Amino acid sequence: MTKKIDRAGCLYADMLTACQRRQHQDTLAVVLSCFLAALGLTRFDHVGCKSPGAISRFLNHQQWSTRGLIRAMRNHALRALQASLRGRRGRPPVIELIVDTTSIAKEGEFADLEGWIHTLNRVRGLHLVVLYVCCGELRLPWSFRIWRGKGQPSPNDLALKLVQQLPQEIRNRTRQLHFLADSGFSSVALLKGLTQLGMPFSVGMRKNRQTVEGQALHEITSQQRQVHLKGLPELVLWVYWIWLPASNLGC
């Protein structure tokens, strides 16, 4: 717990450097303190040291560098990963690259979000493709991309771009990296792209996905079987499945 608290404190200090003006730093400090309090309050009406109007102007109107804030968070994440790997003995740990979709449901019309509100998996709202870098107990949200709807790069395309844009300090550890995702990220283009990067992966597959012989995956009854999927005849894939405890499924 102490390591997590120390890491949160360092991230807190790094994020404040994204604002050049002292006024903006003070307001961002109030916002971050509210988040860190984790009291479940979604409004800033209860804040005594800054008015809700001042916080709203800071978030919506005042000029401060969002890119600078993202850059500070990524630099912190990279330093945290390097620190966790430094001084380890024995076999290098596996670094998991986990990609997932986060949907923020929205109702009504939002002029400022025009082009960003779409329906995905029966959810209307803002859809983010998020990349996490994980190593042991370390869980680092690294980057994200906004899905902009049909006719634009798909979530699978965005996931591959996120992996390709990882810094060389991470990409060079090819023997340690392992890509993980659910069946929403199992397109032909993504799996081919990961293979070209020399990155092993474990992804979920729809049970009706076909092999080149015309057999559906749910018809395979043996673990660790080598298969060639339609659209990916040149890739050698292995079939396996796992069982999750009922508590993990919300049952």
C-alpha positions as CSV (number, residue, x, y, z in Angstrom):
1,M,0.0,0.0,0.0
2,T,2.9,2.4,0.8
3,K,4.3,2.0,-2.7
4,K,0.9,2.8,-4.2
5,I,0.6,5.9,-2.0
6,D,4.1,7.1,-2.9
7,R,3.4,6.5,-6.6
8,A,0.2,8.4,-6.4
9,G,2.0,11.3,-4.7
10,C,4.6,11.5,-7.4
11,L,2.0,11.4,-10.1
12,Y,0.1,14.2,-8.3
13,A,3.2,16.4,-8.4
14,D,4.0,15.5,-12.0
15,M,0.5,16.4,-13.2
16,L,0.7,19.8,-11.6
17,T,3.7,20.7,-13.8
18,A,1.5,20.6,-16.8
19,C,0.1,24.0,-15.7
20,Q,2.4,27.0,-16.0
21,R,0.2,29.5,-14.0
22,R,0.0,29.2,-10.3
23,Q,-3.8,29.9,-10.4
24,H,-4.2,26.9,-12.8
25,Q,-2.0,24.7,-10.6
26,D,-4.1,25.5,-7.5
27,T,-7.3,24.7,-9.3
28,L,-5.9,21.4,-10.7
29,A,-4.7,20.5,-7.2
30,V,-8.3,20.9,-5.9
31,V,-9.7,18.8,-8.7
32,L,-7.1,16.0,-8.2
33,S,-7.6,16.1,-4.4
34,C,-11.4,15.5,-5.0
35,F,-10.6,12.5,-7.2
36,L,-8.1,11.1,-4.7
37,A,-10.6,11.5,-1.8
38,A,-12.7,8.8,-3.6
39,L,-15.9,9.9,-1.8
40,G,-18.1,9.2,-4.9
41,L,-19.1,12.8,-5.3
42,T,-19.6,13.8,-8.9
43,R,-20.0,17.5,-8.4
44,F,-17.7,20.2,-7.0
45,D,-20.4,22.0,-5.0
46,H,-18.9,20.7,-1.8
47,V,-15.4,22.2,-2.4
48,G,-14.8,25.1,0.0
49,C,-11.5,26.5,-1.3
50,K,-12.5,26.9,-4.9
51,S,-15.9,27.9,-6.3
52,P,-17.7,25.4,-8.7
53,G,-17.7,28.3,-11.3
54,A,-13.9,28.6,-11.1
55,I,-13.4,24.9,-11.5
56,S,-15.8,24.9,-14.4
57,R,-13.9,27.7,-16.2
58,F,-10.6,25.9,-15.6
59,L,-11.9,22.6,-17.2
60,N,-13.9,24.1,-20.0
61,H,-12.5,27.6,-21.0
62,Q,-9.1,28.4,-19.6
63,Q,-6.0,27.7,-21.8
64,W,-3.7,25.1,-20.3
65,S,-1.9,22.2,-22.1
66,T,-3.9,19.0,-22.2
67,R,-1.0,17.5,-24.2
68,G,1.4,18.5,-21.5
69,L,-0.7,16.8,-18.9
70,I,-0.8,13.6,-20.9
71,R,2.9,13.8,-21.5
72,A,3.6,14.2,-17.8
73,M,1.4,11.1,-17.0
74,R,3.1,9.0,-19.6
75,N,6.6,10.0,-18.4
76,H,5.5,9.1,-14.9
77,A,4.2,5.7,-16.1
78,L,7.4,5.0,-17.9
79,R,9.5,5.8,-14.9
80,A,7.3,3.6,-12.7
81,L,7.7,0.7,-15.1
82,Q,11.5,1.1,-15.3
83,A,11.7,1.3,-11.5
84,S,9.7,-1.9,-11.1
85,L,12.1,-3.7,-13.6
86,R,15.3,-2.3,-12.1
87,G,17.2,-4.6,-9.8
88,R,15.1,-7.7,-10.5
89,R,16.9,-11.0,-10.3
90,G,16.2,-14.1,-12.4
91,R,13.9,-14.3,-15.4
92,P,12.6,-11.0,-16.6
93,P,8.9,-10.6,-15.8
94,V,6.2,-10.6,-18.5
95,I,4.9,-7.2,-19.5
96,E,1.2,-7.4,-20.4
97,L,-0.3,-5.0,-22.9
98,I,-4.0,-5.1,-22.3
99,V,-6.4,-3.4,-24.7
100,D,-10.1,-2.8,-23.8
101,T,-13.0,-0.6,-24.9
102,T,-14.5,1.9,-22.3
103,S,-17.9,3.3,-23.2
104,I,-19.2,6.4,-21.5
105,A,-23.0,6.4,-22.1
106,K,-24.5,9.8,-23.1
107,E,-28.1,10.8,-23.6
108,G,-29.3,14.0,-25.4
109,E,-27.4,16.2,-27.8
110,F,-23.9,17.5,-27.2
111,A,-22.7,20.1,-29.7
112,D,-19.2,20.2,-28.4
113,L,-18.9,16.4,-28.9
114,E,-20.1,16.3,-32.5
115,G,-18.5,13.5,-34.3
116,W,-17.6,11.6,-31.1
117,I,-21.0,10.3,-30.0
118,H,-21.9,6.9,-31.6
119,T,-23.5,3.6,-30.8
120,L,-21.2,0.6,-30.2
121,N,-22.4,-2.7,-28.7
122,R,-25.8,-1.1,-28.2
123,V,-24.4,1.7,-26.1
124,R,-24.7,5.3,-27.3
125,G,-22.0,7.6,-26.1
126,L,-18.3,8.2,-26.2
127,H,-16.2,5.1,-26.9
128,L,-12.5,4.9,-25.9
129,V,-10.0,2.3,-26.8
130,V,-7.6,2.1,-23.8
131,L,-4.2,0.5,-23.6
132,Y,-2.9,-0.6,-20.2
133,V,0.7,-1.6,-19.5
134,C,0.9,-4.2,-16.6
135,C,3.8,-5.9,-14.9
136,G,3.2,-7.8,-11.7
137,E,1.2,-5.6,-9.4
138,L,1.9,-2.5,-11.5
139,R,-1.2,-1.4,-13.5
140,L,-0.5,1.6,-15.7
141,P,-3.2,3.1,-18.0
142,W,-0.9,4.2,-20.9
143,S,-2.9,5.8,-23.7
144,F,-6.3,5.9,-25.4
145,R,-8.0,6.7,-28.7
146,I,-11.5,7.9,-29.4
147,W,-13.6,5.8,-31.8
148,R,-15.2,8.2,-34.3
149,G,-17.8,6.0,-35.8
150,K,-18.3,3.9,-38.9
151,G,-16.1,4.9,-41.9
152,Q,-13.3,5.8,-39.5
153,P,-10.5,3.6,-38.1
154,S,-12.1,0.7,-36.2
155,P,-11.4,-0.1,-32.5
156,N,-9.0,-2.8,-33.8
157,D,-7.1,-0.3,-36.0
158,L,-6.9,2.0,-33.0
159,A,-5.6,-0.8,-30.8
160,L,-2.8,-1.6,-33.2
161,K,-1.9,2.1,-33.5
162,L,-1.6,2.3,-29.7
163,V,0.7,-0.6,-29.6
164,Q,2.8,0.7,-32.5
165,Q,3.2,4.1,-30.7
166,L,4.6,2.6,-27.5
167,P,8.1,4.1,-26.7
168,Q,11.1,2.1,-27.7
169,E,11.9,1.5,-24.0
170,I,8.9,-0.8,-24.0
171,R,8.9,-2.0,-27.6
172,N,12.5,-3.2,-27.4
173,R,11.5,-5.8,-24.7
174,T,9.9,-8.0,-27.3
175,R,10.6,-11.3,-25.4
176,Q,8.8,-9.9,-22.4
177,L,5.7,-8.4,-24.1
178,H,2.4,-10.2,-24.3
179,F,-0.8,-8.7,-25.8
180,L,-4.1,-9.5,-24.2
181,A,-7.6,-8.6,-25.4
182,D,-11.1,-10.0,-25.6
183,S,-12.9,-11.1,-28.7
184,G,-13.7,-7.6,-29.8
185,F,-10.0,-7.3,-30.7
186,S,-9.5,-10.3,-32.9
187,S,-9.6,-8.9,-36.4
188,V,-7.4,-10.2,-39.2
189,A,-5.6,-6.8,-39.5
190,L,-4.8,-6.6,-35.8
191,L,-3.5,-10.1,-35.5
192,K,-1.4,-9.7,-38.6
193,G,0.0,-6.4,-37.3
194,L,0.9,-7.9,-33.9
195,T,2.7,-10.8,-35.7
196,Q,4.7,-8.3,-37.9
197,L,5.8,-6.6,-34.6
198,G,7.0,-10.0,-33.3
199,M,4.6,-9.8,-30.4
200,P,2.9,-12.9,-28.9
201,F,-0.8,-12.5,-28.1
202,S,-3.7,-14.1,-26.4
203,V,-7.1,-12.9,-27.6
204,G,-10.7,-14.1,-27.3
205,M,-12.4,-15.6,-30.3
206,R,-16.1,-16.0,-31.2
207,K,-17.1,-19.6,-30.8
208,N,-18.4,-19.7,-34.5
209,R,-15.1,-18.5,-36.0
210,Q,-14.1,-20.9,-38.7
211,T,-10.8,-22.7,-39.4
212,V,-9.6,-23.1,-43.0
213,E,-11.1,-26.7,-42.9
214,G,-14.5,-25.2,-42.1
215,Q,-14.7,-26.3,-38.5
216,A,-16.1,-23.9,-35.9
217,L,-14.0,-23.2,-32.8
218,H,-16.7,-24.5,-30.5
219,E,-16.5,-27.8,-32.2
220,I,-12.9,-28.3,-31.1
221,T,-12.8,-30.4,-27.9
222,S,-9.1,-30.6,-27.1
223,Q,-6.9,-28.0,-25.6
224,Q,-3.6,-26.7,-27.2
225,R,-4.7,-27.7,-30.7
226,Q,-2.9,-26.0,-33.6
227,V,-5.3,-24.3,-36.0
228,H,-5.3,-22.0,-39.1
229,L,-8.2,-19.6,-39.2
230,K,-10.0,-18.3,-42.3
231,G,-8.3,-15.1,-43.3
232,L,-5.2,-16.0,-41.4
233,P,-4.0,-19.2,-43.1
234,E,-0.3,-18.2,-42.8
235,L,-0.5,-17.8,-38.9
236,V,-0.1,-20.8,-36.6
237,L,-2.5,-20.3,-33.7
238,W,-3.3,-22.4,-30.7
239,V,-6.7,-23.0,-29.1
240,Y,-7.2,-23.1,-25.4
241,W,-9.9,-22.0,-23.0
242,I,-10.2,-21.1,-19.3
243,W,-12.9,-21.2,-16.7
244,L,-13.5,-18.1,-14.5
245,P,-14.9,-18.3,-11.0
246,A,-18.5,-17.3,-10.7
247,S,-17.6,-14.2,-8.6
248,N,-15.6,-12.8,-11.6
249,L,-18.7,-13.1,-13.8
250,G,-20.9,-11.1,-11.5
251,C,-23.0,-14.2,-10.7
